[in-house]
Amino acid sequence: MITPTRRDLAVAALTASVCLGLLGFIGQDRIAATVPTPKPIMGSMAFDWEKMVVKPTKIGAYRKVCEAPTATLDELEYHITTLNPGQAPHPPHQHADEELLIVKEGTVEALVAGDWVKLGPGSVIFQAANIDHAIRNAGEGQATYHVIKWNSPGMLAKRDAARAAAKAAAKSAAK
């Protein structure tokens, strides 16, 4: 049996330290590349209508107000949509987050709990989680409405986990 010398042990220890340090360094780079940087918590703010960027769309226009975590929510999203007559932003759909819509101008029809409801300026619509909902312009002119959506703590992680599971299932089904 060969007995290692102090020099052999010192070289082995130095080599192990360098290798482990290198693995830790490489691992940190990989972690940094795969874990998104969290968005800063949104504090009190004011949003000036005149200063909002208006993005024209095929169906009207869109103003993004905010999409960020708050002190009590994983995410608060607020946008304003303007629809041209007869237009809808999307077909009926559902999602886990809840949303509140406030009609600013025009006439809309909203799919609420399975029924189409006609509403005008000042009307408020609450869309519950996981229930089909939709909105469309039912008037002669443009219709503009505010959309406020929120994700309670843990909802985004659950959504992302469900998406990853569905992607993995689709990938294994394709094999």
C-alpha positions as CSV (number, residue, x, y, z in Angstrom):
1,M,0.0,0.0,0.0
2,I,1.3,3.5,-1.0
3,T,1.1,6.1,1.7
4,P,0.5,9.6,0.4
5,T,3.0,12.3,1.4
6,R,2.1,15.7,2.8
7,R,3.0,17.1,-0.6
8,D,0.5,14.7,-2.3
9,L,-2.2,15.7,0.2
10,A,-1.5,19.4,-0.3
11,V,-1.7,19.0,-4.1
12,A,-4.9,17.0,-3.9
13,A,-6.5,19.6,-1.5
14,L,-5.5,22.5,-3.8
15,T,-6.8,20.7,-6.9
16,A,-10.1,19.8,-5.1
17,S,-10.5,23.5,-3.9
18,V,-9.9,24.8,-7.4
19,C,-12.3,22.3,-9.0
20,L,-15.1,22.9,-6.4
21,G,-14.6,26.7,-6.7
22,L,-14.8,26.4,-10.5
23,L,-18.0,24.3,-10.3
24,G,-19.5,26.8,-7.9
25,F,-18.6,29.6,-10.3
26,I,-20.0,27.8,-13.3
27,G,-23.1,26.8,-11.4
28,Q,-23.8,30.4,-10.3
29,D,-23.6,31.5,-14.0
30,R,-26.1,28.8,-14.9
31,I,-28.4,29.7,-12.1
32,A,-28.2,33.4,-13.0
33,A,-29.0,32.5,-16.6
34,T,-32.1,30.5,-15.7
35,V,-33.6,32.4,-12.8
36,P,-35.2,35.7,-13.8
37,T,-34.3,38.7,-11.9
38,P,-37.3,39.7,-9.7
39,K,-39.1,42.9,-10.7
40,P,-38.9,45.6,-8.1
41,I,-41.9,46.1,-5.8
42,M,-44.2,48.9,-7.2
43,G,-44.8,51.7,-4.7
44,S,-47.3,54.5,-4.8
45,M,-47.6,56.0,-8.3
46,A,-49.6,58.3,-10.5
47,F,-50.3,57.7,-14.1
48,D,-51.1,60.7,-16.3
49,W,-53.5,59.9,-19.2
50,E,-51.9,62.5,-21.4
51,K,-48.4,60.9,-21.0
52,M,-49.4,57.3,-21.6
53,V,-48.0,55.6,-24.7
54,V,-50.7,54.6,-27.1
55,K,-50.0,51.5,-29.1
56,P,-52.2,51.2,-32.1
57,T,-53.5,47.6,-32.8
58,K,-55.6,46.0,-35.5
59,I,-58.7,46.3,-33.4
60,G,-58.1,49.7,-31.8
61,A,-55.4,50.8,-29.3
62,Y,-53.7,49.7,-26.1
63,R,-52.2,51.5,-23.2
64,K,-50.0,49.6,-20.7
65,V,-50.1,51.2,-17.3
66,C,-48.2,48.8,-15.1
67,E,-47.3,45.1,-14.6
68,A,-45.3,44.6,-11.5
69,P,-45.4,43.0,-8.0
70,T,-46.7,45.1,-5.1
71,A,-46.2,44.8,-1.4
72,T,-49.2,42.4,-1.2
73,L,-49.5,40.9,-4.7
74,D,-47.2,38.8,-6.9
75,E,-48.3,41.0,-9.8
76,L,-50.7,43.9,-10.5
77,E,-51.4,44.5,-14.1
78,Y,-53.3,47.5,-15.4
79,H,-54.0,48.3,-19.0
80,I,-56.5,50.3,-21.1
81,T,-58.0,48.9,-24.3
82,T,-59.8,50.9,-27.0
83,L,-61.9,48.8,-29.4
84,N,-63.1,49.9,-32.8
85,P,-66.8,49.3,-33.5
86,G,-67.6,45.5,-33.7
87,Q,-64.2,44.5,-32.5
88,A,-63.2,42.1,-29.6
89,P,-59.7,41.7,-28.2
90,H,-60.0,37.9,-28.1
91,P,-62.5,35.1,-28.1
92,P,-64.1,33.9,-24.8
93,H,-61.4,32.5,-22.5
94,Q,-60.6,31.9,-18.9
95,H,-57.6,32.1,-16.6
96,A,-56.7,31.8,-12.9
97,D,-56.4,35.5,-12.2
98,E,-59.3,37.7,-11.6
99,E,-59.9,41.0,-13.3
100,L,-62.0,44.2,-13.0
101,L,-63.0,46.1,-16.1
102,I,-64.3,49.7,-16.0
103,V,-66.0,51.1,-19.1
104,K,-64.6,54.6,-19.8
105,E,-66.5,55.4,-23.0
106,G,-68.7,53.7,-25.6
107,T,-70.9,50.6,-25.4
108,V,-69.6,47.1,-24.8
109,E,-71.1,43.7,-24.4
110,A,-69.4,41.5,-21.8
111,L,-69.7,37.7,-21.3
112,V,-70.4,37.5,-17.6
113,A,-71.2,34.1,-16.0
114,G,-72.4,32.8,-19.3
115,D,-74.6,35.8,-20.3
116,W,-73.8,38.7,-22.7
117,V,-74.5,42.0,-20.8
118,K,-74.7,45.4,-22.6
119,L,-73.0,48.2,-20.6
120,G,-72.0,51.8,-21.1
121,P,-69.7,54.4,-19.5
122,G,-69.0,54.1,-15.8
123,S,-70.1,50.4,-15.7
124,V,-67.9,47.9,-13.9
125,I,-67.4,44.3,-14.7
126,F,-65.8,41.7,-12.4
127,Q,-64.5,38.5,-14.1
128,A,-64.0,35.7,-11.6
129,A,-61.2,33.2,-11.9
130,N,-61.5,30.2,-14.2
131,I,-64.8,31.3,-15.7
132,D,-65.2,32.0,-19.5
133,H,-65.3,35.7,-20.1
134,A,-65.0,38.1,-23.1
135,I,-65.8,41.7,-24.1
136,R,-66.6,43.3,-27.4
137,N,-67.5,46.8,-28.7
138,A,-71.3,46.8,-29.3
139,G,-71.6,50.5,-30.2
140,E,-71.2,52.8,-33.2
141,G,-68.0,54.5,-32.0
142,Q,-64.9,53.4,-30.2
143,A,-65.2,51.8,-26.7
144,T,-62.5,52.2,-24.1
145,Y,-62.2,50.3,-20.9
146,H,-59.7,49.9,-18.1
147,V,-58.5,46.3,-17.1
148,I,-57.1,45.7,-13.6
149,K,-55.8,42.2,-13.1
150,W,-54.0,40.8,-10.1
151,N,-52.1,37.6,-9.0
152,S,-52.3,36.8,-5.3
153,P,-49.2,35.4,-3.6
154,G,-48.2,32.1,-5.1
155,M,-50.4,32.3,-8.2
156,L,-47.6,33.0,-10.6
157,A,-45.5,30.1,-9.3
158,K,-48.5,27.8,-9.7
159,R,-49.1,29.1,-13.2
160,D,-45.5,28.6,-14.2
161,A,-45.4,25.1,-12.7
162,A,-48.6,24.1,-14.6
163,R,-47.1,25.5,-17.8
164,A,-43.9,23.6,-17.3
165,A,-45.8,20.4,-16.5
166,A,-47.9,20.8,-19.7
167,K,-44.8,21.5,-21.8
168,A,-43.1,18.4,-20.3
169,A,-46.2,16.2,-21.0
170,A,-46.4,17.5,-24.6
171,K,-42.7,16.8,-25.1
172,S,-42.9,13.2,-23.8
173,A,-46.1,12.6,-25.8
174,A,-44.3,13.7,-29.0
175,K,-41.6,11.1,-28.5
